[in-house]
Amino acid sequence: MIKGVQDIFYNVSDMKRSIAFYTEALQMKLKFEDDGWTSLDCGGVQVGLHPTEPGEEIVQVPRDSHGVHGQATLTLKSDNVPEDRKRIENSGGRILGEDDAPWGHMLVFEDPDGNVLKLMNPKY
C-alpha cells in the first residue's frame, strides 16, 4: 500500500555548492548528509540531492519560461516571490521566467546544476 511520498531528488555535480543553494536560497533544512546522499526537509517533504558519478553530466531536458518539457517539476510555495527571487539569484540560481497571473505569481528557475524548479504564490 502506498502511504505517501518518500522524497523527490535531483542529481547534482557539486554537493557542497548544492547544499548551500538549497539551504540558503530555498531555506530547506539539512536532515542528513554523506558522500552519496543528502536529505533536506521542505515543509515536511523530503528533497534529496544525489551526486553524479565522476565524468557523468546532468542531462538537460528542453525547458522554457514555464518549466521543463517531459519531466516533473518541483513547485515550492512562496508567500513573497520577489524576496525569494533575490535570494535565488544571489545564490547562483538562474531565472527562466516569471508570471503574475490570475491563478498566482510564478517564478521558474534553475539551481546551479540546471535542475528546474518553480516558486508559486497562489491567489486562490
N, C-alpha and C positions, 0 to 999 in steps of 0.2 A: 504494500500500500504506500503510495506517495504521501509524504507528510509535510512537504514544504520545499522551499528552495534551499539547497545546501550552500551554494556560492555561485558567483559569476567571476570569471577570471580573465586576465589579459596577459599575453606574453610581453615581456619587456627585455631590453638589451642591457640595461644598467640598473640593477636592483636598488642600489643606494639612491640614485637620482630619482627613480620612480617612487620609492618610499617617501622621499622628501616632497615630491609633487602631490601625491595622494594625501599625505598628512597635512601639508601646509596649504596648498592651493585648494584642495577639496575638503579639508578638515575631517578626514576619516581618522579613526582611532586605530593605532597599531595593536594587534592582538597577538601575533606570532610571527617570528622571523627566523629562517635558517637559510642555508645556501640554495635550497631548491624550492622554497615556497614562502610567501608572505601572506598573512591574513590580516585584513583590515575590517573594521566594523563601520558600516554606513547606515545608521539608524536602525540597527537590528538585522541588516542584510550583510552577509559576509562577502567581501570583494577580495579576490586573490590576485597575486602577482606571481607569475611563473617565469623564470629566466629562460631565454633561448639557449640552445646548445651552441658551443663555440663554432663560429663560421656560418651559422644559420641567420637568416634575416627574418624580420617580422613581415609577413605578407601584407601588402597594402591592397585593399579592395577599392573599387570605384566609390567615390564619395562626392557630395556637393554640400551646399549650404543647409540641406535638410538632414544630412547624415549619410550613412553608408548604404550601398545598394547590395542587397543579398545577404546580409548578416544582421544579427540583433544588435541593438544599441542600448547601453545602459543610460537611462534618463534619471538624473538626480533632481529632486525637488528643491527649489530655492525660494526664499522669501525676499531676496534682493539680488537680482541678476546683475545689475551694473557693478555692485560691490564685488560679487563673486568673479565677474569678468576681469576686473583689475588684478585680483589675486592670481587667477589662472594665467593671465598674460605675464605677470611679474615672475611667475614660477616656471616659465618655459613652455606654456601651452600655446597652441596656435588656433585662433578663431577662424571657423569656416563660414559661419553665418549667424545672423540674429534676426528674429522676427517678433514683433509685438502685435499679435493678432487677437481677435475677439475671444478665442479659447485660452490664450495665455501668452506670456513672454518667454520665448525660447532662445537659447544660445547653443549652438553646435560648435564643438571644439575638439582638437586632438591633444592627447597627452604628449610628452616629449618623444615617444616612440611612434607616434602617428595613429595610436588607437583612438577611435572616435567615441565620444561621449556627448551627452546633452545635459543642459540645465533647463528646468521649466518652472515658472511661477504660474500655476494655473489660475484662471479667472473664474472658475466655476466651483 
